[in-house]
């Protein structure tokens, strides 16, 4: 795996693990016990559904623990005048003559619909560490790409509303 994660990512994962272990697991075990009490398990849909949810929760805990264990912790700070992780960046796409705004995040927080793009994406890789006013080539693959101009960089400091992606 070796995902590049910030300390904030790891903290959010640890909080989710804690919630799943302490609060959710207890509820799911109670749901399984209650459904088991309804009788014949071979035809008991509630039992199978409750068991599936409990197993899904346990699987998510293992997944998050593995992510934390194998993570490569990276610093999310950057110079005042350059694009860094968690920065909101306004970019001008030359080919389309369009301006769009994105925030660079780690792979576990991506949500392109809401403007959160990964530092591992072609655009994220290209603009990370660049400065406002720079024209940057975004390489999609060996033969194709496009140019963007970084218009503005906003040093976003609050990532409390970001969520860790589900798998």
N, C-alpha and C positions, 0 to 999 in steps of 0.2 A: 504494500500500500504506500507507505511513506508519503502521505499527504502533507502538504505544507499548511500548517495551521498556526493561528495566532494564539496568544495566551487567552484572549477573550473567547475564541472558539472552544478551546479546551475547558474553560470555566463553564460555558454554556452546556457542553456535553456532560460534564460532571454534575451539573444541576439537574439535567434531564435524567441521568442515571439514578441520582438520589430520589427524585420524584417517582420514577418507575419502580425502584426497589421498595421504598418505604410506603408510599401511598397507593399507587396503582396495583402493584403485585398483591397486596393484601385484599383489595377489592376483587380482583380477578380470581383469587383462590376461593374467596367466599362465593362468588358467582358459580364456580365449578362445583363446589359442595352443594349449593342450593339446587343446581340443575341435576346433579347426581341423585338427589333425594326424590326426584320426580318419577323414578321407576326404571324400566327397561332401558339400558344404555344403548342397545343396538338401534333403537328407533327414537332416541331422545335428541332432537335437533338442538335444543337449548344447551345440553351437555356438550355436544360436539362444537358448537359455536363458542361457548365459554372456554373450552379447552384450547381451541384455536387462538382465541384472544390472549390467553395466558401464555401460550407458546410464542406468539408474535411479540409480546412484551419482553419475554426472556431473550428472544433472538435479538431484539433491538438493544437490550442492555449489553449483550456480548459484542455486537457490532460496534457500539460506541466505545466500549472498553478497548477493543482491538484498534480502533482509530486513534485513541489517545496513546496507547502503548507504542504504536508504530509511527506516530506523527513526527515530523520534523518541525520544531517550533521556530517560527520566523518572527522577526520584529516588524510591527505594523507602523513604526514611525518613519517619517520621511522629511526631507528638507522642506522648508516653507514654500519654496517655489517649484517643487517637482511633484509629479503624480506618484502617490503611494497607496497602500492598501487602506481601504475605507474612505478614500477621497472621492468626492463627487466631481466628475469631469464633464465639461461641455465640449463636444467634438463636432467639427465640421467635416462632413463627408464630401470630398471634392466631386466625385463622379455623379452623385445624386443631388448635389447642391442642397444638402439638408443638414440641419443642426440637431443633434440629439444629446441627451444628458444621461450619464451612467455613473454608477458607483462601483469601484473595484473592490471585490471581496475574494475570500478564499473559496475553494471549490465546494466546501460544505455549506455555503450560504447562497450560492447562485440562485437567481430568480430573474431571468431575463424579461419576463412579463412586467416586472416591477422595476426594471432598470438596474438590477444587480448582476454584474458580469464578473466572471472569474478572471483572476490574474493568470490563469492557464489558457484562457481562450486566445485566439489570434489577436484580437483587438487589445485585450488586457496585457498580453505579453509585449505588444508593440508600444503601448503608451506608458507602461510602468517605468518610472524614473525620468520621464521626459518633462519638459517645461512648457508653460503656456507660450503660445506663438509658434511652437515647433511644428514642422510638417513631418509626418511620420508615415513610413510605408508599412502597411499591414500585410504580412505574408500569409496567405491562406494555405497554400501548398507551394511546392517548388516552382510552379509555373504561373501562379495567379496571385493577385493581391490588389490593393487599392491604397490610395493616399487619404490621410485625414490630417486636419490641423487642430491642435489643441487650443481651444478658445479661452477656457477658464478652468481654474482648479479651485475647488472649495474644500478646505480641510475639515471634513466631517469628523466629529469627535464622539457622537452618540450612536452606538450600534446596538443599543438595548432592545430595539424592536426587531432586529434581525433574528431569524430562526434558523436552526440547524436543519438541513434538508432531511427528509425521510428517504429511505432507500427504495 
